[in-house]
Structures are given as C-alpha cells and as structure tokens.
Amino acid sequence: MENKLYEKALKGYFIAVAVLMYYFITQTINLGLFITYRHAFALVLFASALLCFLIKPNIARGTAALKATLVYSSPLLITILVSLFIWFVGQVDTAVISRGLSSSFVYNNMVSFTLGAVAFLYIFGEKGIWYNLIAILISNILMICTIILQNGIGIFFSEFVKLIVTFADETGDVIVQAEIHELAFCLGAYLIYMFYKPKKNIVFYILLALTLFCFVAAFKRIGIIAIVVALGFAWLLKLIAKLKKDTAMRITIALSVMVVLVLIGYVGIIKLDVFALLEEAGIDTSGRVIIYNAVDKFYEFSPEFLGNGIGFLTYQLSTNMTVGVNAVHNDFLQYFIDLGFWGYIFWLVSITILRVCYFGKKGDVENAILAFVLTLYLVIVSSTDNTMNYPLLTTVLAILMIGNGFDQKVRNTEMKIFGHISDVNKSAEGDSIL
C-alpha cells in the first residue's frame, strides 16, 4: 500500500514539474544571468531523478540512460569543439567566446533538456514516455482554456473550424493565440510515434484525440507536411522490415546518409539565390529572400569556409542588422554560417547517422526506423523554422528515441554488468499506458 502511494506521489510530482516546464515557455529567471523557466524545470526533473538514484540506485537504468544521453547530446559537443577551433584560429575576443558559449549552455543546452527527458525514463521506464505526453497536454489545454475564457467558446471553435476548412489560409484573431509553435512541434513528434506504434487501448485513444486537437489548434502546415512524410517512410520501412530486417536496416542508414547530402546541397541552393527565383515565379517565401540576401556576406559555400563560431549569426541579426528578425528561420543555414563547411557536416552526421546507428545497434531495426523518421521530421520543420533551437522539442525527441525499447535495453545492460536481471527491471511493462 505504501509503495503504491509513493509511486502515485512520484508520478504526480514529475508530471507537475513537467507541466510547469511546458507551460512557462518564454518566462525567465534573473540569477545574475537570465535562465528560462523551462531550463530550470528540466534541471529540477534531472535533480529529482538523481536524488532517487542516490537513495535507491538502479545501476542498469542509470547506465542505459547516461549512455543514450551522451550520444543524443553529441551535436552540442561538436558545436562547442568546432567553435573553439574557429575562435582559436580567428583569435577572437573573449566577449565573442562568452556570448557563443552562453547561447549553447544557458539558453538551449541540449544536455540539460535530454537529462530532463531521461529523468522520466529512469524513474518510470518506458511509461515515462506517456507521462511526459500527459504533461504536455495538460499545459497546452490550460493555455487553450485561458484563451476560451477570455474570448468565449463559440468564437474559439468557429475560428477553429474555419482554420481547418481553409487549411490555415484564414486564421482568426482568437485561434491564432493557440498557435504555440514549440508545443505544436512537440505534439507532432508524438503523433508520429503514436501512429507508428498504435495501441488498442481506450487511454491511448483519448491521448491521441487530445494530441490531435492541440496540434490542429496550432495548425503548423510545415508540421503536417513533416508528419505525413515521416509516417510515409516509417510505414514503408516497417513493411520492408517485416520481409527482411537486414535490408530495412541498410536502407534506413542509406536514407540517413542521403539526408546529410541533401542538407549540404540545400545550403548551396540558398547561396545560388534559388529562393529569389521562386519569388519571381510567384511563390511566396514569407520574406526569406530578404533575410538570405542580408546574411549572404557572412559565408561562402566552399570547403575553405571555416565558419564564425556558434552564436555569431544570432548576434549579427539582433544587433548589427535591420532586417527585422533575430533568426533566419532556417536552422541549417544558421549552423552552416556558424560552424563552417566541415563543422556543419560533422554536426549533420551527429543528428542523423550517429543517432540512427546508435539507437538501431545490434540489429534493432524498429529503433533505427523510429530514430530516422523522427530525425526526418526534425529536418523538415527546421528547414523553415528555428526548431533546432526549441529545447522542449529536444526533450520530446530525446524521450521518444531513447525511450522506445528502453526497458529491454535496461535488462540487456543489467545482464551484461551483473549476469542477472533484478525483479524491478524484470517486471517493467514496456511502454504500456498508465
């Protein structure tokens, strides 16, 4: 009885902290330097899991979670190492270095938000995937309820229907308030996971319906496109895997390599001013031509281009330029300008091929496919938005990539270390809901 009460209290506590993390998206705390609430709550989640580990350690879970965290967070390490090299070669001022490091460690620290994700997995195993989703839905529904209370339920749902019918061509003043980009992209990743691994469970259907509602209320067209494309590849690769797993694995890795090559070429296309040709052809690029022309002087599409160091382009846009934005709304161009030709390639490999190979190691083709399609989703939405810099999306992608099959990985780790499987890890139920 006491154990059940403790487990319920622990579940309630972690979900409550996560709700706060997902709810307070823009607010900051002044601690001499500004740290976002979401970053602080991610660290609270990790600190809470660490305290539980110190009181009653589960070595196998901790080991599996830590190893996955290091691999998933490797893009941050590459970003820092490449930037340090650029700063050393360029002999830049310490103020530039400080600015670049602070942007990586204080505002968008991939390690912190990954640790926040694996905190759920360490405490709850694969069930943590669903507890995290519940936290996102609670925070998003609270936001939507606030909008309804302020404007009226009739106006909200009339604009909601119009939004869907016109495919976001007509967006009302009320429904636009529900367009919380970061949470929308988080829910988009969950929709991929839920359609890829559906369950015949009433709780699952309720969560799916709520996830669809919150996602559609935000209605990010690029998100819908990304989901459709990702699921198309997921189902195709899943079908191939049923026929021959080895072939599916090789195709998945080959597709990851192709993504890297496409993203290198994407920057080359921008440099060739193809977006200007699109505008001339009557295709609206939402002002991106103006932005791309403004930053054109900062880079060359050449192996000799070393880059400027992380944080460079953001600083230039926010202080030294008059284009009216503080981001290029294209993560790949931003990282190319910051990290240079070769640094950009290393960074691309770390977010694509490395993750697919690690999470699909030992022939785990299901994990490899999931890692690939979630990466594909991230790549597509990042081509028009700055979603690489959305730390909450980092958390969601981490918990889905690391969490899929996590309980079995823990059992394998424990058998390798201790030669047996403990009762607590043996009884883990996988990603069953609640």
C-alpha positions as CSV (number, residue, x, y, z in Angstrom):
1,M,0.0,0.0,0.0
2,E,2.8,2.4,1.0
3,N,4.7,1.6,-2.2
4,K,1.6,2.3,-4.3
5,L,1.1,5.7,-2.6
6,Y,4.8,6.5,-3.1
7,E,4.6,5.6,-6.8
8,K,1.5,7.7,-7.3
9,A,3.0,10.7,-5.5
10,L,6.2,10.3,-7.5
11,K,4.2,10.2,-10.8
12,G,2.2,13.2,-9.7
13,Y,5.3,15.2,-8.8
14,F,7.2,14.5,-12.1
15,I,4.1,15.3,-14.2
16,A,3.5,18.5,-12.3
17,V,7.1,19.7,-12.7
18,A,6.9,18.8,-16.4
19,V,3.7,20.7,-16.8
20,L,5.4,23.8,-15.4
21,M,8.3,23.2,-17.9
22,Y,6.0,23.1,-20.9
23,Y,3.7,25.9,-19.7
24,F,6.3,28.6,-18.9
25,I,7.9,28.7,-22.4
26,T,9.1,32.3,-22.6
27,Q,9.5,33.4,-18.9
28,T,13.0,33.8,-17.5
29,I,14.6,34.0,-14.1
30,N,17.3,36.6,-13.3
31,L,20.2,34.8,-11.5
32,G,22.8,37.3,-12.5
33,L,22.3,35.8,-15.9
34,F,18.9,35.0,-17.4
35,I,17.8,31.4,-17.4
36,T,14.5,30.3,-18.8
37,Y,11.9,28.6,-16.6
38,R,11.8,25.6,-18.9
39,H,15.6,25.2,-18.4
40,A,15.3,25.4,-14.7
41,F,12.4,22.9,-14.5
42,A,14.3,20.5,-16.8
43,L,17.2,20.6,-14.3
44,V,14.7,20.1,-11.4
45,L,13.5,16.9,-13.2
46,F,17.1,15.7,-13.5
47,A,18.0,16.6,-10.0
48,S,14.9,14.8,-8.7
49,A,15.8,11.6,-10.6
50,L,19.4,11.9,-9.4
51,L,18.2,12.1,-5.8
52,C,16.1,9.0,-6.3
53,F,19.2,7.3,-7.8
54,L,21.3,8.2,-4.8
55,I,18.6,6.9,-2.4
56,K,17.9,3.7,-4.2
57,P,20.1,3.2,-7.3
58,N,19.1,1.3,-10.4
59,I,22.5,0.9,-12.0
60,A,21.3,-0.6,-15.2
61,R,18.7,2.1,-15.8
62,G,21.2,4.8,-15.0
63,T,23.8,3.4,-17.3
64,A,21.5,2.9,-20.2
65,A,20.1,6.5,-19.7
66,L,23.5,8.1,-19.4
67,K,25.0,6.4,-22.5
68,A,22.0,7.4,-24.6
69,T,22.1,10.9,-23.3
70,L,25.8,11.3,-24.3
71,V,25.0,10.0,-27.9
72,Y,21.9,12.1,-28.3
73,S,23.6,15.2,-27.0
74,S,26.7,14.8,-29.2
75,P,25.7,17.7,-31.5
76,L,26.3,20.1,-28.6
77,L,29.8,18.7,-28.1
78,I,30.6,19.0,-31.8
79,T,29.2,22.6,-31.9
80,I,31.4,23.6,-29.0
81,L,34.6,21.9,-30.2
82,V,34.2,23.3,-33.8
83,S,33.5,26.8,-32.4
84,L,36.5,26.6,-30.1
85,F,38.7,25.8,-33.1
86,I,37.2,28.6,-35.1
87,W,37.7,31.1,-32.3
88,F,41.3,29.9,-31.7
89,V,42.2,30.3,-35.4
90,G,40.5,33.6,-35.7
91,Q,41.9,34.9,-32.3
92,V,38.5,36.4,-31.4
93,D,37.8,38.4,-28.3
94,T,36.7,36.7,-25.1
95,A,33.4,38.5,-25.3
96,V,32.6,36.7,-28.5
97,I,33.5,33.3,-27.0
98,S,31.5,34.1,-23.9
99,R,28.5,35.0,-26.0
100,G,28.7,31.9,-28.0
101,L,29.1,29.6,-25.1
102,S,26.3,31.2,-23.1
103,S,23.9,30.7,-26.1
104,S,24.8,27.0,-26.0
105,F,24.8,26.3,-22.3
106,V,22.3,28.8,-20.8
107,Y,19.5,29.0,-23.3
108,N,19.5,25.9,-25.5
109,N,21.5,23.4,-23.5
110,M,20.8,20.1,-25.3
111,V,22.3,18.1,-22.4
112,S,20.0,19.7,-19.8
113,F,16.9,19.0,-21.7
114,T,17.9,15.5,-22.6
115,L,18.6,14.8,-18.9
116,G,15.1,16.1,-18.2
117,A,13.8,13.6,-20.7
118,V,15.7,10.6,-19.3
119,A,14.7,11.5,-15.8
120,F,11.2,10.2,-16.8
121,L,12.7,7.1,-18.2
122,Y,15.0,6.4,-15.2
123,I,12.1,6.7,-12.8
124,F,9.2,5.1,-14.8
125,G,10.9,3.2,-17.6
126,E,9.0,3.4,-20.9
127,K,5.9,4.6,-19.2
128,G,7.7,7.9,-18.8
129,I,7.0,8.5,-22.5
130,W,3.3,8.7,-21.8
131,Y,3.6,10.7,-18.5
132,N,5.6,13.3,-20.4
133,L,2.9,13.5,-23.1
134,I,0.3,14.0,-20.4
135,A,2.3,16.9,-19.0
136,I,2.4,18.5,-22.5
137,L,-1.3,18.1,-23.0
138,I,-2.2,19.5,-19.6
139,S,0.0,22.6,-20.2
140,N,-1.4,23.1,-23.7
141,I,-5.0,22.6,-22.7
142,L,-4.6,25.1,-19.9
143,M,-3.4,27.6,-22.4
144,I,-6.3,26.9,-24.7
145,C,-8.8,27.1,-21.8
146,T,-7.4,30.5,-20.9
147,I,-8.0,31.7,-24.5
148,I,-11.5,30.4,-24.4
149,L,-12.3,32.0,-21.0
150,Q,-11.0,35.4,-22.4
151,N,-12.8,35.2,-25.7
152,G,-15.7,32.8,-25.5
153,I,-16.0,29.2,-26.5
154,G,-18.2,30.0,-29.5
155,I,-15.7,32.3,-31.2
156,F,-12.8,29.9,-30.5
157,F,-14.5,26.9,-32.1
158,S,-15.9,28.8,-35.0
159,E,-12.4,30.0,-35.8
160,F,-11.1,26.5,-35.1
161,V,-13.4,25.0,-37.8
162,K,-12.5,27.8,-40.3
163,L,-8.8,27.2,-39.7
164,I,-9.2,23.5,-40.6
165,V,-11.5,24.1,-43.6
166,T,-9.3,26.7,-45.2
167,F,-6.1,24.8,-44.3
168,A,-4.9,27.9,-42.3
169,D,-5.4,30.3,-45.1
170,E,-7.9,32.1,-42.8
171,T,-6.7,32.5,-39.2
172,G,-8.9,34.4,-36.7
173,D,-7.5,36.7,-34.0
174,V,-8.6,34.3,-31.3
175,I,-7.4,30.9,-32.7
176,V,-4.0,32.4,-33.6
177,Q,-3.4,32.7,-29.9
178,A,-3.4,28.9,-29.7
179,E,-0.5,28.7,-32.2
180,I,2.2,27.8,-29.7
181,H,4.9,26.7,-32.1
182,E,7.1,24.8,-29.7
183,L,4.4,22.7,-28.2
184,A,2.9,22.1,-31.7
185,F,6.1,20.6,-32.9
186,C,6.4,18.5,-29.7
187,L,3.0,17.1,-30.3
188,G,3.8,16.5,-33.9
189,A,6.6,14.2,-32.9
190,Y,4.3,12.3,-30.6
191,L,1.8,11.9,-33.4
192,I,4.4,10.1,-35.5
193,Y,5.3,7.8,-32.5
194,M,1.6,7.1,-31.8
195,F,0.7,6.3,-35.5
196,Y,3.9,4.3,-35.9
197,K,3.2,2.2,-32.7
198,P,-0.6,2.3,-32.2
199,K,-2.2,0.6,-29.3
200,K,-5.7,-0.9,-28.8
201,N,-6.3,0.9,-25.5
202,I,-9.0,3.4,-24.5
203,V,-6.5,5.6,-22.7
204,F,-4.3,5.6,-25.9
205,Y,-7.3,6.8,-28.0
206,I,-8.1,9.6,-25.5
207,L,-4.4,10.8,-25.6
208,L,-4.4,10.5,-29.4
209,A,-7.6,12.6,-29.7
210,L,-6.3,15.3,-27.3
211,T,-2.9,15.4,-29.1
212,L,-4.6,15.8,-32.5
213,F,-6.8,18.6,-31.1
214,C,-4.0,20.6,-29.6
215,F,-1.8,20.1,-32.7
216,V,-4.5,21.1,-35.1
217,A,-5.4,24.2,-32.9
218,A,-1.8,25.4,-33.5
219,F,-2.0,24.3,-37.2
220,K,1.6,24.4,-38.4
221,R,1.4,23.5,-42.1
222,I,5.1,22.5,-42.2
223,G,4.4,20.3,-39.2
224,I,1.6,18.5,-41.0
225,I,3.8,18.0,-44.1
226,A,6.6,16.7,-41.9
227,I,4.3,14.2,-40.2
228,V,2.9,12.9,-43.5
229,V,6.4,12.4,-45.0
230,A,7.8,10.9,-41.8
231,L,5.0,8.4,-41.5
232,G,5.2,7.5,-45.2
233,F,8.8,6.5,-44.7
234,A,8.0,4.8,-41.4
235,W,5.3,2.6,-42.7
236,L,7.3,1.7,-45.9
237,L,10.4,0.8,-43.9
238,K,8.3,-1.1,-41.4
239,L,6.8,-3.1,-44.3
240,I,10.3,-3.8,-45.7
241,A,11.5,-4.9,-42.2
242,K,8.7,-7.5,-42.0
243,L,10.1,-9.0,-45.2
244,K,13.8,-8.7,-44.4
245,K,15.2,-6.8,-41.4
246,D,18.8,-6.5,-42.8
247,T,17.6,-4.8,-45.9
248,A,15.4,-2.4,-44.0
249,M,18.4,-1.5,-41.7
250,R,20.7,-0.9,-44.7
251,I,18.0,1.3,-46.4
252,T,17.4,3.3,-43.2
253,I,21.1,4.0,-42.9
254,A,21.4,4.9,-46.6
255,L,18.5,7.3,-46.3
256,S,20.2,8.9,-43.3
257,V,23.3,9.5,-45.5
258,M,21.1,10.9,-48.2
259,V,19.5,13.4,-45.7
260,V,23.1,14.7,-44.9
261,L,23.8,15.1,-48.6
262,V,20.5,16.9,-49.3
263,L,21.1,19.3,-46.4
264,I,24.6,20.2,-47.7
265,G,23.0,20.8,-51.1
266,Y,20.2,22.8,-49.5
267,V,22.7,25.5,-48.3
268,G,24.3,25.5,-51.8
269,I,20.8,26.1,-53.3
270,I,20.3,29.1,-51.0
271,K,23.7,30.5,-51.9
272,L,22.7,30.2,-55.6
273,D,19.8,32.5,-54.9
274,V,17.2,30.0,-55.9
275,F,14.7,31.5,-53.4
276,A,14.8,34.7,-55.4
277,L,13.8,32.8,-58.5
278,L,10.9,31.2,-56.6
279,E,9.7,34.7,-55.6
280,E,9.9,35.8,-59.3
281,A,7.9,32.7,-60.2
282,G,5.1,33.9,-57.8
283,I,5.9,31.6,-54.9
284,D,5.7,33.4,-51.5
285,T,8.7,32.6,-49.4
286,S,7.5,34.7,-46.5
287,G,10.3,37.3,-46.8
288,R,13.1,34.7,-46.6
289,V,14.7,36.1,-49.7
290,I,15.3,39.4,-47.9
291,I,16.8,37.6,-44.9
292,Y,19.0,35.3,-47.0
293,N,20.3,38.2,-49.1
294,A,21.1,40.1,-45.8
295,V,23.3,37.2,-44.4
296,D,24.8,36.3,-47.8
297,K,28.0,38.2,-47.0
298,F,28.7,36.1,-43.9
299,Y,29.5,32.8,-45.7
300,E,30.8,31.1,-48.8
301,F,29.6,27.7,-49.9
302,S,33.1,26.2,-50.1
303,P,35.3,23.6,-48.2
304,E,37.6,26.5,-47.4
305,F,34.9,28.3,-45.4
306,L,35.7,27.7,-41.7
307,G,32.7,29.4,-40.1
308,N,32.3,32.1,-37.5
309,G,31.5,30.2,-34.3
310,I,28.2,29.4,-32.6
311,G,26.0,32.3,-31.8
312,F,27.6,34.6,-34.4
313,L,24.6,34.9,-36.8
314,T,22.1,35.4,-34.0
315,Y,24.2,38.2,-32.6
316,Q,24.5,39.9,-36.0
317,L,20.8,39.7,-36.7
318,S,19.8,41.1,-33.3
319,T,22.4,43.9,-33.0
320,N,24.1,44.9,-36.3
321,M,21.4,44.4,-38.9
322,T,18.0,45.9,-39.8
323,V,16.1,43.0,-41.4
324,G,13.6,43.0,-38.6
325,V,14.2,39.4,-37.3
326,N,16.7,37.8,-34.9
327,A,16.8,34.5,-36.7
328,V,17.0,33.3,-40.3
329,H,14.1,30.8,-39.8
330,N,16.4,28.2,-41.3
331,D,18.5,26.2,-38.8
332,F,20.7,24.6,-41.5
333,L,21.8,27.9,-43.0
334,Q,22.4,29.3,-39.5
335,Y,24.6,26.3,-38.4
336,F,26.5,26.5,-41.7
337,I,27.3,30.1,-41.2
338,D,28.3,29.5,-37.6
339,L,30.2,26.2,-37.9
340,G,31.6,26.4,-41.5
341,F,31.6,23.8,-44.2
342,W,33.2,20.9,-42.4
343,G,31.8,21.7,-38.9
344,Y,28.4,21.8,-40.5
345,I,28.9,18.3,-41.9
346,F,30.1,16.9,-38.6
347,W,27.1,18.4,-36.9
348,L,24.7,16.9,-39.5
349,V,26.2,13.5,-39.1
350,S,25.7,13.7,-35.3
351,I,22.0,14.5,-35.6
352,T,21.3,11.9,-38.3
353,I,23.6,9.0,-39.0
354,L,25.1,8.7,-35.5
355,R,21.7,8.6,-33.8
356,V,20.2,6.1,-36.3
357,C,23.2,3.8,-35.9
358,Y,23.3,4.0,-32.1
359,F,19.6,3.5,-31.4
360,G,19.5,0.8,-34.1
361,K,22.6,-1.1,-32.9
362,K,22.5,-4.9,-32.6
363,G,20.0,-5.1,-35.4
364,D,17.2,-3.2,-33.7
365,V,15.6,-2.1,-36.9
366,E,12.4,-0.7,-35.2
367,N,14.5,1.7,-33.2
368,A,16.6,2.6,-36.2
369,I,13.5,3.4,-38.2
370,L,11.9,5.4,-35.4
371,A,15.1,7.4,-34.9
372,F,15.3,8.1,-38.7
373,V,11.7,9.2,-39.1
374,L,11.8,11.5,-36.1
375,T,15.1,13.0,-37.4
376,L,13.4,13.4,-40.8
377,Y,10.5,15.2,-39.1
378,L,13.0,17.5,-37.3
379,V,14.9,18.2,-40.5
380,I,11.7,19.2,-42.4
381,V,10.3,21.5,-39.8
382,S,13.8,23.0,-39.2
383,S,14.1,23.9,-42.9
384,T,11.6,26.8,-42.4
385,D,11.6,27.4,-38.6
386,N,14.2,27.5,-35.9
387,T,13.1,24.3,-34.3
388,M,16.6,23.1,-33.6
389,N,16.7,25.9,-31.0
390,Y,13.4,24.7,-29.4
391,P,14.7,22.9,-26.2
392,L,11.3,21.4,-25.5
393,L,11.3,19.6,-28.8
394,T,14.8,18.4,-27.9
395,T,13.2,16.9,-24.8
396,V,10.4,15.2,-26.7
397,L,12.6,13.7,-29.4
398,A,15.1,12.5,-26.8
399,I,12.4,10.7,-24.7
400,L,11.0,9.1,-27.9
401,M,14.3,8.0,-29.4
402,I,15.8,6.9,-26.1
403,G,12.6,5.6,-24.6
404,N,11.5,3.2,-27.4
405,G,12.6,-0.2,-26.2
406,F,14.3,1.3,-23.2
407,D,13.1,-1.3,-20.7
408,Q,14.6,-4.1,-22.8
409,K,17.9,-2.1,-23.1
410,V,18.0,-1.9,-19.4
411,R,17.6,-5.6,-19.0
412,N,20.3,-6.2,-21.5
413,T,22.6,-3.8,-19.7
414,E,21.9,-5.4,-16.3
415,M,22.6,-8.9,-17.7
416,K,25.9,-7.7,-19.2
417,I,27.0,-6.0,-15.9
418,F,25.7,-8.3,-13.2
419,G,24.8,-11.5,-15.0
420,H,21.2,-11.4,-13.9
421,I,18.1,-9.3,-14.1
422,S,16.6,-7.8,-10.9
423,D,12.9,-8.0,-10.1
424,V,12.3,-4.3,-10.7
425,N,13.7,-4.4,-14.2
426,K,12.2,-7.8,-15.0
427,S,8.7,-6.5,-14.1
428,A,9.0,-3.4,-16.4
429,E,6.0,-3.4,-18.7
430,G,7.4,-1.6,-21.7
431,D,5.5,1.4,-23.0
432,S,2.1,0.4,-21.6
433,I,0.0,3.4,-20.8
434,L,-0.7,4.2,-17.1
